[in-house]
Amino acid sequence: MSKKDLRFNSKTIHGGQQPDKAYGAVMPPIYQTSTYAQSTPGGHMGYEYSRSANPTRTALENALASIENGNYGLAFASGLSAMDAVIKLLNPGDEVVSTNDLYGGSYRLFKQVFEKYGITFHFIGMQDAAAIESHINEKTKLIWVETPTNPMMNVIDIRAVSALAKKHQLLLAVDNTFATPYLQRPLDLGADIVMHSATKYLGGHSDVVVGALVVKDKELADQLYFIQNASGAVCGPMDSFLTLRGIKTLHVRMQRHCENGKAIAQYLAKHPKIEKVYWPGFEDHPNHEVAKDQMNGFGGMISFITKGSSYDDAIKIVEKLQVFTLAESLGGVESLAGHPASMTHASIPKTEREKSGVVDALIRLSVGIEDVDDLIADLEQAIG
Ligand SMILES: Cc1ncc(COP(=O)(O)O)c(C=O)c1O
């Protein structure tokens, strides 16, 4: 059986992998080297300088391509540097249509770094894919989708946006950080580029900062490899190793994240002090049908607000949590809680973020894989 034909839960372990050529090591060694001996100028064994390529990074890049059903994977120093590489495909004067409710750092990269180079970004709600078309003009080159969105858990119909992108000959990039390929595979749904903050679920243990891109098309891959090498924001060998190790348990971790996420979403929804819970698994979630169709589950990311929508109440809850850690980031084995308005989304102006629902009373949970009864007990004592 070819490794290309493996099912997802086997690809996480074997996809794109082979024993190391030197001694048959089952896990790729951490090739902690910047350079490689050459017998004559250009006479090397496939690697010449670790910014261009490194064997441990290659093993990770092959795994990334495999789990996302792509042909080419690229690993970066962070999720934002992976996004940075995608925007560098564009030229001054080009326009991008982007999800309005997206990770604050992504918004900051687009607005505060790239707008000054003459690239224009339109941030719009994409829950109704048809509404996107009115923002497309002859300068538009890229549609940037994040789904489910951070932190409002809106779900965007990737197939519908892809049809639009194809009609107007635009690139479609999808930030798949929240869902991971366990739940959703954007390339299969018509996207050209899938991007990850591999810092999150792919790494899975809150011990690396890594980014990833996966594509199917060779020409697009070559352009991105050129930018990766030319700009140099690559992922080091140790982080490549740790991310690869994380990917090997992605499917079992995600299964538990989804189970625990569901139990906690349901607990919060019934709580008398909770006003609103945002989780795409609820039947009354506005994009539940799309989520059911394009995802294999609903994940462990949940946002909620308390009755009265008070900033002080939200802060008191996150301060009281003991099993959940108050921290930036998400997707690790341990449960984290965050206050988007003052943490992950503080770089978005208040008026802008409130338009998409990121109010001061919003709390975001990254539900980990601990015993769910301990997590519920923790929320119970913190909410009171
Ligand atoms: C959805 C999403 N995209 C991109 C990023 C940026 O990734 P990184 O922090 O690895 O640069 C994050 C980080 O929180 C994220 O949550």
PDBQT file of the ligand as one rigid body, heavy atoms in Angstrom, charges set to zero:
ROOT
HETATM    1  C1  LIG A 401      -5.841  31.762  13.555  1.00  0.00    +0.000 C 
HETATM    2  C2  LIG A 401      -4.416  32.209  13.706  1.00  0.00    +0.000 A 
HETATM    3  N1  LIG A 401      -3.700  32.518  12.620  1.00  0.00    +0.000 NA
HETATM    4  C3  LIG A 401      -2.416  32.930  12.707  1.00  0.00    +0.000 A 
HETATM    5  C4  LIG A 401      -1.790  33.075  13.933  1.00  0.00    +0.000 A 
HETATM    6  C5  LIG A 401      -0.350  33.553  13.996  1.00  0.00    +0.000 C 
HETATM    7  O1  LIG A 401       0.490  32.471  14.245  1.00  0.00    +0.000 OA
HETATM    8  P1  LIG A 401       1.883  32.584  15.063  1.00  0.00    +0.000 P 
HETATM    9  O2  LIG A 401       1.540  33.072  16.436  1.00  0.00    +0.000 OA
HETATM   10  O3  LIG A 401       2.411  31.175  15.029  1.00  0.00    +0.000 OA
HETATM   11  O4  LIG A 401       2.731  33.547  14.316  1.00  0.00    +0.000 OA
HETATM   12  C6  LIG A 401      -2.503  32.770  15.091  1.00  0.00    +0.000 A 
HETATM   13  C7  LIG A 401      -1.866  32.938  16.416  1.00  0.00    +0.000 C 
HETATM   14  O5  LIG A 401      -2.521  33.004  17.428  1.00  0.00    +0.000 OA
HETATM   15  C8  LIG A 401      -3.847  32.323  14.972  1.00  0.00    +0.000 A 
HETATM   16  O6  LIG A 401      -4.591  32.030  16.060  1.00  0.00    +0.000 OA
ENDROOT
TORSDOF 0
